[in-house]
Amino acid sequence: MAIDAETLNRVLWKIPNVLCLIGSRSGDQWNGMTASWVTQVSMEPVLVAVSVDVSAVTNRLIREGGIFSVNLWDRDDTRTFVKFSKPAQKSEMALNGRPIREGVTGVPVFTEAVAWIECTVWQTVECGTHDLFIGEVVDAGFREDVEDPVVARMEDTRMKYGGVKRGGL
Ligand SMILES: Cc1cc2nc3c(=O)[nH]c(=O)nc-3n(C[C@H](O)[C@H](O)[C@H](O)COP(=O)(O)O)c2cc1C
């Protein structure tokens, strides 16, 4: 490659991304995961995709369960994302102490999310280190007390995700 890893990282980190929580579930195993590689990829059908590391618990749960939720978060509460960058603890109907409800597909939806999208897996594309889960949207909405929320993005934190795999090109 005609580019060094550091420059490529700095360029790729400039791509604006949302910062959200992905809910997943397989049977009685539930999880929430911090994610930034999320985007809409089709209008008809309405498809939303998330790219998940092949070694993440979330990857296995989405593969097994065939469902996931995208939970958009309040821009002023980015500390939550630190907690969800390792497998979440479930107690009653909460993950890492954040309340959840069961969506129409059975997937966990965070009740504090300012907006949420629930998907069934439409297609899975293997992309090297990650699997791109393309989901068909089956339900979506806003938290009742918010109308037009401002959602968290990568630039709201000092966290970075993406670029080249640790160790270089
Ligand atoms: C800011 C930030 C953004 C992240 N974005 C993603 C992402 O888009 N896809 C992904 O697979 N992991 C992403 N991660 C890493 C996961 O949150 C992390 O690997 C987590 O441990 C995987 O969770 P799980 O094993 O509980 O499923 C991100 C982490 C941080 C801190």
The ligand as an SDF file (V2000), in Angstrom:
LIG
                    3D

 31 33  0  0  0  0  0  0  0  0999 V2000
  -16.0420    4.4850   20.2810 C   0  0  0  0  0  0  0  0  0  0  0  0
  -16.1490    3.0340   19.9540 C   0  0  0  0  0  0  0  0  0  0  0  0
  -16.7450    2.6240   18.7820 C   0  0  0  0  0  0  0  0  0  0  0  0
  -16.8480    1.2500   18.4620 C   0  0  0  0  0  0  0  0  0  0  0  0
  -17.4470    0.8600   17.3010 N   0  0  0  0  0  0  0  0  0  0  0  0
  -17.5070   -0.4650   17.0040 C   0  0  0  0  0  0  0  0  0  0  0  0
  -18.1260   -0.9250   15.8060 C   0  0  0  0  0  0  0  0  0  0  0  0
  -18.6790   -0.1560   15.0230 O   0  0  0  0  0  0  0  0  0  0  0  0
  -18.1090   -2.2570   15.5450 N   0  0  0  0  0  0  0  0  0  0  0  0
  -17.5330   -3.1620   16.3990 C   0  0  0  0  0  0  0  0  0  0  0  0
  -17.5220   -4.3540   16.1100 O   0  0  0  0  0  0  0  0  0  0  0  0
  -16.9670   -2.7600   17.5550 N   0  0  0  0  0  0  0  0  0  0  0  0
  -16.9590   -1.4380   17.8810 C   0  0  0  0  0  0  0  0  0  0  0  0
  -16.3850   -1.0350   19.0510 N   0  0  0  0  0  0  0  0  0  0  0  0
  -15.7640   -2.0420   19.9300 C   0  0  0  0  0  0  0  0  0  0  0  0
  -16.7900   -2.7610   20.7640 C   0  0  0  0  0  0  0  0  0  0  0  0
  -17.5790   -1.8530   21.5200 O   0  0  0  0  0  0  0  0  0  0  0  0
  -16.0150   -3.7080   21.6870 C   0  0  0  0  0  0  0  0  0  0  0  0
  -15.1570   -4.5180   20.9240 O   0  0  0  0  0  0  0  0  0  0  0  0
  -16.8660   -4.5850   22.4970 C   0  0  0  0  0  0  0  0  0  0  0  0
  -16.0600   -5.2140   23.4550 O   0  0  0  0  0  0  0  0  0  0  0  0
  -17.5110   -5.7190   21.7260 C   0  0  0  0  0  0  0  0  0  0  0  0
  -18.5540   -6.0490   22.5420 O   0  0  0  0  0  0  0  0  0  0  0  0
  -19.1060   -7.4840   22.8270 P   0  0  0  0  0  0  0  0  0  0  0  0
  -17.9490   -8.4680   22.8480 O   0  0  0  0  0  0  0  0  0  0  0  0
  -19.7310   -7.2810   24.1780 O   0  0  0  0  0  0  0  0  0  0  0  0
  -20.1130   -7.7640   21.7910 O   0  0  0  0  0  0  0  0  0  0  0  0
  -16.3070    0.3120   19.3700 C   0  0  0  0  0  0  0  0  0  0  0  0
  -15.7110    0.7390   20.5640 C   0  0  0  0  0  0  0  0  0  0  0  0
  -15.6320    2.0720   20.8610 C   0  0  0  0  0  0  0  0  0  0  0  0
  -14.9950    2.5050   22.1520 C   0  0  0  0  0  0  0  0  0  0  0  0
  1  2  1  0
  2  3  1  0
  2 30  2  0
  3  4  2  0
  4  5  1  0
  4 28  1  0
  5  6  2  0
  6  7  1  0
  6 13  1  0
  7  8  2  0
  7  9  1  0
  9 10  1  0
 10 11  2  0
 10 12  1  0
 12 13  2  0
 13 14  1  0
 14 15  1  0
 14 28  1  0
 15 16  1  0
 16 17  1  0
 16 18  1  0
 18 19  1  0
 18 20  1  0
 20 21  1  0
 20 22  1  0
 22 23  1  0
 23 24  1  0
 24 25  2  0
 24 26  1  0
 24 27  1  0
 28 29  2  0
 29 30  1  0
 30 31  1  0
M  END
$$$$
